[in-house]
Amino acid sequence: MDFTRLSFLGLTLLALAFPVRRYVLWVRQHGFDWERLVAEVTITEPATGLVGSILIASAATIIFIIGEAVLRRDWLSLICVPITLIFGVGVGLPFYLYLRLRPLHRHFS
């Protein structure tokens, strides 16, 4: 595995270990109280701006993943769509790039 692929895999694991861990701890403490979660992550204008930016980046990532999967006929990479929806763009994008750089074996008849 080359350095670039290994870097993307490392970033995926870092995103799971740090930011996602914070959300898991919050859910353990407060339960699945989505109204409270939204209230807390949008408590200030800068935080609201960051949330909006992350949502836009997530949408762009999902559109890109789907477009590339169809173009390359790389259906395995579509696993990154639900990963992005569940864990966020910080996990979904580097994991997609990790998968994207793997060799695809095609058999043409």
URMO-V468206 format. One record per backbone hydrogen bond with DSSP energy under -1.0 kcal/mol. NH is the residue of the N-H (numbers start at 0). CO is the residue of the C=O. E is the energy in kcal/mol with one decimal. If there is no record, write none. Layout:
BEGIN
NH & CO & E
NH & CO & E
END
This chain:
BEGIN
5 & 1 & -2.3
6 & 2 & -2.3
7 & 3 & -2.2
8 & 4 & -2.2
9 & 5 & -2.3
10 & 6 & -2.5
11 & 7 & -2.1
12 & 8 & -2.2
13 & 9 & -2.5
14 & 10 & -2.4
15 & 11 & -1.7
16 & 12 & -2.4
17 & 13 & -2.5
19 & 14 & -1.7
21 & 17 & -1.5
22 & 18 & -1.3
23 & 19 & -2.2
24 & 20 & -2.5
25 & 21 & -2.1
26 & 22 & -2.6
27 & 23 & -2.3
28 & 24 & -1.8
29 & 25 & -2.9
30 & 26 & -2.8
32 & 30 & -1.8
33 & 31 & -1.2
36 & 32 & -2.3
37 & 33 & -2.7
38 & 34 & -2.3
39 & 35 & -2.7
40 & 36 & -2.5
41 & 37 & -1.2
47 & 43 & -2.3
48 & 44 & -2.4
49 & 45 & -2.2
50 & 46 & -2.5
51 & 47 & -2.4
52 & 48 & -2.3
53 & 49 & -2.5
54 & 50 & -2.4
55 & 51 & -2.2
56 & 52 & -2.5
57 & 53 & -2.4
58 & 54 & -2.3
59 & 55 & -2.5
60 & 56 & -2.4
61 & 57 & -2.5
62 & 58 & -2.4
63 & 59 & -2.4
64 & 60 & -2.9
65 & 61 & -2.4
66 & 62 & -2.5
67 & 63 & -2.8
68 & 64 & -2.6
69 & 65 & -2.2
70 & 66 & -2.4
71 & 67 & -3.1
72 & 68 & -1.1
73 & 68 & -1.5
77 & 74 & -1.4
78 & 75 & -2.0
79 & 76 & -1.9
80 & 77 & -1.6
82 & 78 & -1.5
83 & 79 & -2.2
84 & 80 & -2.2
85 & 81 & -2.5
86 & 82 & -3.0
87 & 83 & -1.4
90 & 87 & -1.2
91 & 87 & -2.7
92 & 88 & -2.0
94 & 90 & -1.8
95 & 91 & -2.3
96 & 92 & -2.6
97 & 93 & -2.2
98 & 94 & -2.4
99 & 95 & -3.2
100 & 96 & -1.4
101 & 98 & -1.7
END
